[in-house]
Amino acid sequence: MYNRDMLKETVVNVKEQVELVRQMKRIAIVKLVLPFCLTGAAVLFLWFAGPDVYTKYVAVFSVYSFMPIGGAIAVIPAGLGLGVPPEGLIFFILFTDSTLSLFLVWNFDYAKRIPFLGELVLRTEENGEKAIRRYKWAKRFGFIGLVLFVMFPLQYTGSAVGSIAGRLLGMPSLMTWLAVVVGSFLRSLIAILIYYGALSFL
């Protein structure tokens, strides 16, 4: 009788463990897919907003993502010059950074094993390690340091590297993501204020 009860308890424990693993796998899949779903929804929204709006934001995204140096700063005059409203520009940059950061802080270890994407993540990880070595003050100031790290467009900084650096520093995923969001928002807001201030001065 005692052995039978122990066997039943063992079976129940195994079933609970199996169910827990299944739930963890479901959560992992959601974390992997959700950033892509958000990005797809944003693309569809801009597409249905009309070709003029879509073209402007594609240009903004191209400058921001593919300009080798200074894309985070150049995107502000480029976007405003194309007629993108300041609030739309801030929201678009914030959405881009927060979605990318969400993907990296959730899927950092798994993403490294995905073909092609893994190479980009590994390169970003290398830049994150270089950034930590170069900007040691970011580690000392913790959350605020990471916010400043994302705010200022220095070498080896930005939302992607900031997301990796936060994880390498041992910060929780949520805190890392929030630091990237706050830093991205403040950087865009300050850049727009400087842009309009320069125009007023000139």
VEXSELO-479384 format. One line per field, with one value per residue: residue number from 1; x, y, z of N, C-alpha, C in turn. Coordinates in nm, 4 decimals. Each point is the difference from the previous one (the first is absolute). Layout:
// residues N
pos: c(NUM_...)
neast: c(X_...)
nnorth: c(Y_...)
nup: c(Z_...)
caeast: c(X_...)
canorth: c(Y_...)
caup: c(Z_...)
ceast: c(X_...)
cnorth: c(Y_...)
cup: c(Z_...)
END
This chain:
// residues 202
pos: c(1_2_3_4_5_6_7_8_9_10_11_12_13_14_15_16_17_18_19_20_21_22_23_24_25_26_27_28_29_30_31_32_33_34_35_36_37_38_39_40_41_42_43_44_45_46_47_48_49_50_51_52_53_54_55_56_57_58_59_60_61_62_63_64_65_66_67_68_69_70_71_72_73_74_75_76_77_78_79_80_81_82_83_84_85_86_87_88_89_90_91_92_93_94_95_96_97_98_99_100_101_102_103_104_105_106_107_108_109_110_111_112_113_114_115_116_117_118_119_120_121_122_123_124_125_126_127_128_129_130_131_132_133_134_135_136_137_138_139_140_141_142_143_144_145_146_147_148_149_150_151_152_153_154_155_156_157_158_159_160_161_162_163_164_165_166_167_168_169_170_171_172_173_174_175_176_177_178_179_180_181_182_183_184_185_186_187_188_189_190_191_192_193_194_195_196_197_198_199_200_201_202)
neast: c(0.0841_0.1050_0.0485_-0.1265_-0.0094_0.1180_-0.0433_-0.1192_0.0639_0.0811_-0.1048_-0.0631_0.1106_0.0131_-0.1298_0.0165_0.1101_-0.0633_-0.1062_0.0866_0.0644_-0.1203_-0.0357_0.1179_-0.0225_-0.1255_0.0447_0.0949_-0.0956_-0.0826_0.1017_0.0167_-0.1289_-0.0286_0.1335_0.0033_-0.0935_0.0621_0.1151_-0.0538_-0.0559_0.1196_0.0606_-0.0925_0.0133_0.1314_-0.0104_-0.0920_0.1006_0.0507_0.0230_-0.0568_-0.0874_-0.0328_0.0093_-0.0628_-0.0811_-0.0111_-0.0056_-0.0857_-0.0632_0.0128_-0.0264_-0.1004_-0.0334_0.0144_-0.0176_0.1218_0.0070_-0.0514_-0.0443_0.0320_0.0991_0.0553_-0.0600_0.0375_0.1081_0.0391_-0.0488_0.0469_0.1125_-0.0326_-0.0187_0.0790_-0.1175_0.0421_-0.1302_-0.0273_0.0959_-0.0338_-0.1291_0.0325_0.0878_-0.0889_-0.0935_0.0813_0.0443_-0.1228_-0.0402_0.1046_-0.0109_-0.1308_0.0293_0.0932_-0.0716_-0.0983_0.0664_0.0729_-0.0174_-0.1317_-0.0046_0.0982_-0.0985_-0.0670_-0.0029_0.1092_-0.1190_0.0417_0.0450_-0.1147_-0.0651_0.0807_-0.0161_-0.1311_0.0105_0.0787_-0.0878_-0.0927_0.0797_0.0205_-0.1318_-0.0192_0.0960_-0.0580_-0.1283_0.1001_-0.0210_-0.0354_0.1024_0.0730_-0.0622_0.0202_-0.1256_0.0358_0.1026_-0.0887_-0.0825_0.1027_0.0294_-0.1310_-0.0059_0.1260_-0.0015_0.0592_0.1283_-0.0536_-0.0856_-0.1158_-0.1188_0.0530_0.1069_-0.0846_-0.0816_0.1021_0.0450_-0.1284_-0.0180_0.1066_-0.0614_-0.0872_-0.0410_-0.1122_-0.0682_-0.0921_0.0949_0.0593_-0.1164_-0.0352_0.1245_-0.0145_-0.1217_0.0376_0.1118_-0.0728_-0.0963_0.0849_0.0681_-0.1136_-0.0516_0.1153_0.0155_-0.1293_0.0125_0.1122_-0.0640_-0.1123_0.0781_0.0674_-0.1182_-0.0464_0.1152_-0.0048)
nnorth: c(-0.1210_-0.0054_-0.1099_-0.0444_0.0499_-0.0558_-0.1101_0.0103_0.0257_-0.1015_-0.0743_0.0430_-0.0185_-0.1164_-0.0236_0.0424_-0.0737_-0.0996_0.0252_0.0074_-0.1053_-0.0556_0.0444_-0.0423_-0.1103_-0.0008_0.0313_-0.0936_-0.0746_0.0346_-0.0146_-0.1108_-0.0320_0.0384_0.0198_-0.1183_-0.0445_0.0605_-0.0463_-0.1192_0.0146_0.0466_-0.0974_-0.0864_0.0513_0.0059_-0.1258_-0.0270_0.0650_-0.0718_0.0002_0.1189_-0.0389_-0.1080_0.0726_0.0948_-0.0885_-0.0512_0.1249_0.0327_-0.1129_0.0280_0.1295_-0.0324_-0.0964_0.0614_0.1186_-0.0207_0.1322_0.0227_-0.1244_-0.0163_0.0763_-0.0590_-0.0977_0.0845_0.0637_-0.1269_-0.0462_0.1017_-0.0172_-0.1257_0.0753_-0.0871_0.0000_0.0939_0.0052_0.0016_0.0895_0.0648_-0.0111_0.0312_0.0925_0.0457_-0.0130_0.0531_0.0910_0.0270_-0.0116_0.0658_0.0893_0.0009_-0.0041_0.0927_0.0735_-0.0294_0.0210_0.0655_-0.0968_-0.0002_0.1336_-0.0250_-0.0895_0.1126_-0.0747_0.0610_-0.0115_-0.1244_0.0141_0.0600_-0.0950_-0.0924_0.0652_0.0071_-0.1292_-0.0157_0.0739_-0.0799_-0.1023_0.0476_0.0215_-0.1168_-0.0486_0.0611_-0.0234_-0.0072_0.1295_-0.0589_-0.0816_0.1064_0.0621_-0.1245_0.0082_0.1005_-0.0765_-0.1008_0.0783_0.0481_-0.1259_-0.0162_0.0974_-0.0191_0.0482_-0.0724_-0.0306_-0.1040_0.0943_0.0259_-0.0167_-0.0475_0.0788_0.1016_-0.0641_-0.0230_0.1267_0.0342_-0.0928_0.0469_0.1147_-0.0926_0.1017_0.0002_-0.0879_0.0091_0.0005_-0.0981_-0.0607_0.0235_-0.0372_-0.0976_-0.0263_0.0178_-0.0697_-0.0862_0.0056_0.0012_-0.0955_-0.0587_0.0132_-0.0285_-0.0993_-0.0235_0.0129_-0.0686_-0.0870_0.0090_-0.0205_-0.0902_-0.0501_0.0102_-0.0521_-0.0888)
nup: c(0.0000_0.0839_-0.0623_0.0053_0.1232_0.0277_-0.0635_0.0619_0.1139_-0.0327_-0.0366_0.1090_0.0704_-0.0651_0.0163_0.1257_0.0065_-0.0610_0.0762_0.1016_-0.0495_-0.0185_0.1196_0.0461_-0.0727_0.0467_0.1217_-0.0173_-0.0524_0.1000_0.0845_-0.0705_-0.0028_0.1244_0.0148_-0.0664_0.0845_0.1005_-0.0487_-0.0218_0.1203_0.0415_-0.0696_0.0403_0.1223_-0.0180_-0.0412_0.0916_0.0618_-0.0996_-0.1328_0.0139_0.0913_-0.0684_-0.1119_0.0658_0.0558_-0.1216_-0.0495_0.0953_-0.0201_-0.1300_0.0211_0.0791_-0.0844_-0.1155_0.0561_-0.0510_-0.0100_0.1196_-0.0254_0.1282_-0.0476_-0.1071_0.0687_0.0964_-0.0479_-0.0232_0.1132_0.0729_-0.0710_0.0244_0.1063_0.0617_0.0614_0.0865_0.0354_-0.1308_-0.0145_0.1105_-0.0297_-0.1248_0.0387_0.0871_-0.0929_-0.0910_0.0872_0.0421_-0.1263_-0.0505_0.0975_-0.0226_-0.1293_0.0175_0.0852_-0.0840_-0.1127_0.0881_0.0883_-0.0180_-0.0102_0.0879_0.0144_-0.0295_-0.1120_-0.0365_0.0604_0.0217_-0.1254_-0.0306_0.0672_-0.0535_-0.1155_0.0253_0.0328_-0.1058_-0.0685_0.0548_-0.0234_-0.1234_-0.0088_0.0605_-0.0811_-0.1029_0.0246_0.0844_-0.0263_-0.1147_0.0274_0.0322_-0.1004_-0.0396_0.0437_0.0803_0.0310_0.0023_0.0706_0.0700_0.0151_0.0111_0.0903_0.0363_-0.1235_0.0954_-0.0149_-0.0626_-0.0350_0.0602_-0.0570_-0.1146_-0.0074_0.0263_-0.0833_-0.0835_0.0052_0.0022_-0.0926_-0.0691_0.0344_-0.0405_-0.0777_0.0732_-0.0694_0.0957_0.0924_-0.0667_-0.0231_0.1262_0.0305_-0.0883_0.0457_0.1267_-0.0203_-0.0704_0.0917_0.1012_-0.0633_-0.0384_0.1223_0.0583_-0.0885_0.0185_0.1303_-0.0099_-0.0786_0.0737_0.1055_-0.0743_-0.0415_0.1247_0.0399_-0.0975)
caeast: c(-0.0841_0.0909_0.0684_-0.0982_-0.0206_0.1218_-0.0005_-0.0994_0.0562_0.1069_-0.0658_-0.0583_0.1119_0.0521_-0.0989_0.0097_0.1250_-0.0206_-0.0894_0.0781_0.0892_-0.0840_-0.0348_0.1213_0.0220_-0.1013_0.0416_0.1184_-0.0464_-0.0678_0.1039_0.0720_-0.0874_-0.0703_0.0623_-0.0219_-0.1416_-0.0121_0.0620_-0.0898_-0.1189_0.0406_0.0182_-0.1337_-0.0633_0.0590_-0.0374_-0.1386_-0.0064_0.0194_0.1380_0.0804_0.0404_0.0837_0.1303_0.0728_0.0490_0.1028_0.1224_0.0447_0.0542_0.1254_0.1027_0.0231_0.0534_0.1089_0.1076_0.1067_0.0347_-0.0865_-0.1379_-0.0928_-0.0110_-0.0372_-0.1391_-0.0893_-0.0177_-0.0492_-0.1436_-0.0717_0.0114_-0.0953_-0.1357_-0.0533_-0.0211_0.0924_-0.0531_0.0038_0.1402_0.0387_-0.0697_0.0535_0.1326_-0.0213_-0.0563_0.1079_0.0966_-0.0602_-0.0276_0.1293_0.0475_-0.0853_0.0451_0.1334_0.0031_-0.0761_0.0476_0.1436_0.0724_-0.0577_0.0205_0.1370_0.0039_-0.0770_0.0886_0.0123_-0.0337_0.0941_0.1249_-0.0230_-0.0100_0.1356_0.0747_-0.0520_0.0523_0.1393_-0.0034_-0.0417_0.1155_0.0928_-0.0595_0.0141_0.1402_0.0352_-0.0800_-0.0153_-0.0925_-0.1356_-0.0163_-0.0071_-0.1266_-0.1113_-0.1117_0.0239_0.1140_-0.0453_-0.0814_0.0946_0.0710_-0.0871_-0.0293_0.1076_0.0460_0.1444_0.0359_-0.0474_-0.1183_-0.1260_-0.1007_0.0360_0.1165_-0.0449_-0.0768_0.0961_0.0844_-0.0790_-0.0016_0.1360_0.0242_-0.0804_-0.1272_-0.1170_-0.0493_-0.0929_0.0758_0.0795_-0.0927_-0.0450_0.1119_0.0111_-0.1156_0.0185_0.1141_-0.0388_-0.0944_0.0708_0.0916_-0.0787_-0.0591_0.1058_0.0470_-0.1007_0.0061_0.1227_-0.0238_-0.0861_0.0750_0.0973_-0.0731_-0.0428_0.1198_0.0437)
canorth: c(0.1210_0.1151_0.0119_0.0439_0.1439_0.0678_-0.0054_0.0978_0.1335_0.0202_0.0214_0.1346_0.0950_-0.0033_0.0681_0.1431_0.0471_0.0010_0.1128_0.1215_0.0136_0.0395_0.1408_0.0791_0.0009_0.0894_0.1366_0.0294_0.0221_0.1301_0.1031_0.0051_0.0413_0.1257_0.1179_-0.0037_0.0334_0.1443_0.0647_-0.0221_0.0839_0.1381_0.0119_0.0020_0.1281_0.1037_-0.0303_0.0434_0.1451_0.0610_-0.0096_0.1152_-0.0229_-0.1204_0.0323_0.0862_-0.0769_-0.0922_0.0813_0.0243_-0.1266_-0.0269_0.0881_-0.0350_-0.1352_-0.0406_0.0982_-0.0589_0.0831_0.1155_-0.0193_0.0400_0.1458_0.0415_-0.0341_0.1081_0.0953_-0.0696_-0.0234_0.1276_0.0553_-0.0709_0.0384_-0.0848_0.0837_-0.0354_-0.1055_-0.1239_-0.0410_-0.0521_-0.1269_-0.1007_-0.0386_-0.0696_-0.1316_-0.0792_-0.0365_-0.0837_-0.1330_-0.0668_-0.0302_-0.1067_-0.1255_-0.0371_-0.0356_-0.1234_-0.1131_0.0197_-0.1275_-0.0808_0.0667_-0.0256_-0.1279_0.0110_0.0321_0.1388_0.0889_-0.0284_0.0717_0.1398_0.0061_-0.0206_0.1232_0.0980_-0.0390_0.0455_0.1455_0.0226_-0.0251_0.1119_0.1186_-0.0120_0.0264_0.1389_0.0940_-0.0659_0.0778_-0.0540_-0.1085_0.0568_0.0697_-0.0934_0.0338_0.1346_-0.0118_-0.0603_0.1025_0.0947_-0.0764_-0.0032_0.1391_0.0676_-0.0817_-0.0227_-0.1246_-0.1200_0.0250_-0.0107_-0.0860_-0.1416_-0.0254_0.0251_-0.1163_-0.1068_0.0442_-0.0141_-0.1412_-0.0378_0.0587_-0.0719_0.0664_-0.0776_0.0314_0.1133_0.1221_0.0295_0.0508_0.1336_0.0927_0.0267_0.0817_0.1350_0.0606_0.0283_0.1122_0.1228_0.0339_0.0546_0.1267_0.1009_0.0281_0.0828_0.1337_0.0650_0.0301_0.1186_0.1107_0.0453_0.0698_0.1301_0.0840_0.0386)
caup: c(0.0000_0.0114_-0.1286_-0.0990_0.0215_-0.0467_-0.1465_-0.0449_0.0246_-0.0988_-0.1296_0.0047_-0.0070_-0.1369_-0.0843_0.0289_-0.0603_-0.1453_-0.0297_0.0225_-0.1160_-0.1140_0.0186_-0.0248_-0.1449_-0.0582_0.0325_-0.0823_-0.1378_-0.0012_0.0098_-0.1266_-0.1102_0.0264_-0.0618_-0.1442_-0.0217_0.0204_-0.1151_-0.1135_0.0183_-0.0275_-0.1452_-0.0603_0.0346_-0.0847_-0.1385_-0.0203_0.0172_-0.1317_-0.0508_0.0400_0.1396_0.0038_-0.0585_0.0937_0.1147_-0.0490_-0.0107_0.1375_0.0500_-0.0709_0.0552_0.1401_0.0185_-0.0880_-0.0078_0.0823_0.1154_0.0237_-0.0439_0.1065_-0.0031_-0.1359_-0.0290_0.0416_-0.1100_-0.1198_0.0154_0.0020_-0.1346_-0.0852_0.0386_0.1079_0.1191_0.1098_0.0871_-0.0773_-0.0094_0.1316_0.0227_-0.0915_0.0492_0.1274_-0.0324_-0.0607_0.1038_0.1041_-0.0562_-0.0138_0.1343_0.0524_-0.0606_0.0481_0.1432_0.0165_-0.0803_-0.0201_-0.0123_-0.1080_-0.1288_-0.0460_-0.0716_-0.1237_-0.1128_-0.0452_0.1106_0.1074_-0.0258_0.0369_0.1461_0.0529_-0.0257_0.0947_0.1313_0.0032_0.0194_0.1381_0.0868_-0.0209_0.0621_0.1452_0.0319_-0.0311_0.0789_0.1301_0.0834_-0.0173_0.0971_0.1359_0.0217_-0.0131_-0.0897_-0.0542_-0.0906_-0.1254_-0.0669_-0.0602_-0.1019_-0.1187_-0.0386_-0.0715_-0.1136_0.0009_-0.0659_0.0696_0.0820_-0.0724_0.0619_-0.0110_0.0861_0.1369_0.0450_0.0294_0.1116_0.1221_0.0383_0.0395_0.1318_0.0981_0.0271_-0.0429_-0.1347_0.0034_0.0294_-0.1202_-0.1022_0.0418_-0.0171_-0.1439_-0.0386_0.0547_-0.0691_-0.1380_0.0010_0.0365_-0.1097_-0.1114_0.0427_0.0083_-0.1363_-0.0663_0.0616_-0.0506_-0.1414_-0.0094_0.0585_-0.1007_-0.1058_0.0511_0.0126_-0.1341)
ceast: c(0.0874_0.0700_-0.0938_-0.0249_0.1202_0.0051_-0.0972_0.0537_0.1099_-0.0580_-0.0588_0.1093_0.0578_-0.0938_0.0064_0.1249_-0.0122_-0.0863_0.0730_0.0941_-0.0784_-0.0377_0.1188_0.0291_-0.0996_0.0387_0.1194_-0.0398_-0.0680_0.1021_0.0779_-0.0845_-0.0568_0.0677_-0.0187_-0.1450_-0.0234_0.0573_-0.0883_-0.1242_0.0316_0.0171_-0.1357_-0.0709_0.0521_-0.0371_-0.1409_-0.0178_0.0221_0.1447_0.0895_0.0539_0.0962_0.1413_0.0846_0.0597_0.1018_0.1333_0.0586_0.0653_0.1349_0.1139_0.0374_0.0749_0.1280_0.1089_0.1113_0.0306_-0.1001_-0.1435_-0.1017_-0.0207_-0.0500_-0.1464_-0.0956_-0.0145_-0.0530_-0.1508_-0.0807_0.0048_-0.0959_-0.1448_-0.0643_-0.0191_0.0892_-0.0504_-0.0004_0.1409_0.0479_-0.0632_0.0583_0.1363_-0.0132_-0.0542_0.1083_0.0975_-0.0599_-0.0300_0.1283_0.0542_-0.0792_0.0435_0.1321_-0.0003_-0.0774_0.0700_0.1506_0.0729_-0.0514_0.0309_0.1389_0.0097_-0.0795_0.0927_-0.0148_-0.0290_0.0978_0.1317_-0.0128_-0.0046_0.1378_0.0859_-0.0435_0.0496_0.1453_0.0075_-0.0431_0.1143_0.1035_-0.0514_0.0163_0.1434_0.0348_-0.0726_-0.0324_-0.0964_-0.1426_-0.0271_-0.0169_-0.1372_-0.1224_-0.1038_0.0221_0.1158_-0.0396_-0.0878_0.0913_0.0762_-0.0803_-0.0236_0.1050_0.0563_0.1516_0.0299_-0.0399_-0.1156_-0.1244_-0.0909_0.0384_0.1151_-0.0372_-0.0778_0.0920_0.0845_-0.0738_-0.0041_0.1376_0.0360_-0.0828_-0.1312_-0.1157_-0.0499_-0.0876_0.0743_0.0843_-0.0880_-0.0474_0.1100_0.0168_-0.1132_0.0165_0.1132_-0.0329_-0.0939_0.0713_0.0947_-0.0758_-0.0576_0.1044_0.0498_-0.0993_0.0009_0.1237_-0.0189_-0.0828_0.0680_0.1016_-0.0690_-0.0425_0.1179_0.0455_-0.1016)
cnorth: c(0.1258_0.0239_0.0514_0.1500_0.0807_0.0052_0.1021_0.1425_0.0329_0.0302_0.1408_0.1052_0.0078_0.0736_0.1514_0.0604_0.0100_0.1178_0.1332_0.0264_0.0453_0.1476_0.0909_0.0091_0.0931_0.1454_0.0407_0.0289_0.1356_0.1135_0.0149_0.0641_0.1402_0.1229_0.0054_0.0354_0.1503_0.0769_-0.0138_0.0868_0.1460_0.0235_0.0070_0.1321_0.1118_-0.0204_0.0505_0.1500_0.0736_-0.0031_0.1157_-0.0185_-0.1177_0.0293_0.0848_-0.0811_-0.1069_0.0736_0.0269_-0.1263_-0.0312_0.0847_-0.0447_-0.1328_-0.0278_0.1051_-0.0431_0.0783_0.1143_-0.0144_0.0474_0.1512_0.0471_-0.0259_0.1142_0.1049_-0.0650_-0.0191_0.1277_0.0659_-0.0660_0.0347_-0.0898_0.0864_-0.0453_-0.1142_-0.1350_-0.0556_-0.0606_-0.1368_-0.1106_-0.0495_-0.0799_-0.1405_-0.0920_-0.0496_-0.0964_-0.1409_-0.0800_-0.0422_-0.1157_-0.1353_-0.0459_-0.0419_-0.1287_-0.1208_0.0024_-0.1323_-0.0827_0.0594_-0.0263_-0.1289_0.0032_0.0385_0.1455_0.0981_-0.0187_0.0736_0.1466_0.0166_-0.0163_0.1244_0.1095_-0.0301_0.0444_0.1506_0.0356_-0.0203_0.1122_0.1258_-0.0027_0.0303_0.1476_0.0983_-0.0628_0.0738_-0.0535_-0.1109_0.0545_0.0605_-0.0884_0.0440_0.1361_-0.0022_-0.0576_0.0963_0.0997_-0.0654_-0.0026_0.1413_0.0595_-0.0897_-0.0104_-0.1275_-0.1175_0.0307_-0.0136_-0.1021_-0.1476_-0.0344_0.0216_-0.1171_-0.1143_0.0364_-0.0147_-0.1437_-0.0461_0.0540_-0.0668_0.0673_-0.0878_0.0475_0.1250_0.1307_0.0418_0.0623_0.1409_0.1038_0.0376_0.0908_0.1442_0.0724_0.0388_0.1207_0.1328_0.0445_0.0667_0.1367_0.1114_0.0381_0.0890_0.1420_0.0766_0.0411_0.1270_0.1221_0.0572_0.0754_0.1394_0.0965_0.0502_0.0916)
cup: c(0.0000_-0.1332_-0.1087_0.0122_-0.0488_-0.1516_-0.0572_0.0145_-0.1020_-0.1372_-0.0072_-0.0143_-0.1411_-0.0944_0.0194_-0.0638_-0.1517_-0.0403_0.0168_-0.1178_-0.1219_0.0090_-0.0285_-0.1493_-0.0688_0.0226_-0.0863_-0.1440_-0.0123_0.0031_-0.1305_-0.1091_0.0200_-0.0606_-0.1517_-0.0346_0.0151_-0.1189_-0.1232_0.0079_-0.0318_-0.1499_-0.0703_0.0268_-0.0899_-0.1463_-0.0301_0.0229_-0.1310_-0.0433_0.0427_0.1422_0.0081_-0.0495_0.0951_0.1152_-0.0404_-0.0126_0.1385_0.0571_-0.0640_0.0552_0.1406_0.0150_-0.0777_-0.0191_0.0949_0.1269_0.0105_-0.0449_0.1012_0.0041_-0.1369_-0.0304_0.0355_-0.1101_-0.1269_0.0074_-0.0028_-0.1381_-0.0982_0.0337_0.1029_0.1236_0.1151_0.0879_-0.0711_-0.0096_0.1317_0.0240_-0.0877_0.0472_0.1294_-0.0244_-0.0562_0.1062_0.1021_-0.0504_-0.0169_0.1367_0.0610_-0.0546_0.0611_0.1467_0.0263_-0.0622_-0.0227_-0.0243_-0.1178_-0.1370_-0.0561_-0.0806_-0.1302_-0.1147_-0.0454_0.1131_0.1151_-0.0169_0.0398_0.1515_0.0634_-0.0201_0.0966_0.1407_0.0153_0.0226_0.1421_0.0981_-0.0123_0.0698_0.1514_0.0429_-0.0192_0.0908_0.1357_0.0913_-0.0112_0.1010_0.1400_0.0286_-0.0236_-0.1021_-0.0660_-0.0990_-0.1347_-0.0784_-0.0723_-0.1149_-0.1307_-0.0534_-0.0915_-0.1101_-0.0079_-0.0788_0.0885_0.0953_-0.0872_0.0649_-0.0045_0.0942_0.1463_0.0575_0.0393_0.1218_0.1325_0.0491_0.0473_0.1378_0.1093_0.0355_-0.0461_-0.1370_-0.0008_0.0228_-0.1199_-0.1072_0.0341_-0.0177_-0.1467_-0.0460_0.0466_-0.0726_-0.1425_-0.0074_0.0279_-0.1112_-0.1152_0.0351_0.0032_-0.1388_-0.0749_0.0565_-0.0483_-0.1455_-0.0161_0.0600_-0.0968_-0.1125_0.0449_0.0089_-0.1372_-0.0670)
END
